[in-house]
Amino acid sequence: TLRNRTGLAIMTGNVVNALQQVTGLSSAAVQVRPMYLRNALWQYVRQPKVTAEAITEKSAFMRNRITAGAMEVQTHIDDMLTNPSAYEKARDFAQKHGYFMQAGFQNVVDTITWSGAYEQAVAQGVVEEAAIRQADSAVRETQGSFAPEDVSRFETGSPFVRAFTQFYSYFNTQSNLLGTEFANTVRDMGLKEGAGRIVYL
């Protein structure tokens, strides 16, 4: 309860944090060339609904990631309409929808990242199924994942322990991404030749 209420107090209506979701594109640029992200952004700006629908038709991962939230909202609305008290309605609404701004911005970033990664893979001659897998992976590795199997062991445990790891998942994702890319750069290019990429990372 303390964890949930603290998160809601911090995040509900937090415009600054919602806008910070856009910085996820800089994380995506670690794996997807900025040229493809730019093209994906332009495509999304011109046709957001068409772009999202095309992605969810190709990728089951993205279909669950993007549309599960919308379906959960409807389920929670139905649950709240079974005559709870006014206090329970307000509490349930806040718990279910407190992160609406963050989720909205994150969906846009996820869509752009996936589209850019997919186009990059196709341009490199990767077959359709593998291109979809690469795009799914780019989203999961750069933007994080909500799947239970992707939660680190450190984040699990008793409710008391979890109260202190509230926002750990985001920072853990960034640390893993940047640490892996740093190690790959040093291994593949060396410190001297890879210095530019290391500074970027």
Summary of the structure (lengths in Angstrom):
residues: 201
radius of gyration: 18.9
end to end distance: 37.1
largest distance: 66.4
contacts: 555
relative contact order: 0.13
helix: 81%
strand: 0%
